[in-house]
């Protein structure tokens, strides 16, 4: 029972890390697009 819970929490943690990484990349892309767009 505890082993399954630990595995579930590890998968959940990896999923959350992945989501934060993707959100961070999207935020960086948005900032870069805004900077490139403002130069025009």
C-alpha angles and dihedrals in degrees: 000000000000092000091056091049091051091049090048092051091048091052090046091050093049090049092051091047090051092050092050091048091051092047090049092051091049091049091051091049091050092050092048091049091050092050092048091045094050092055090064 
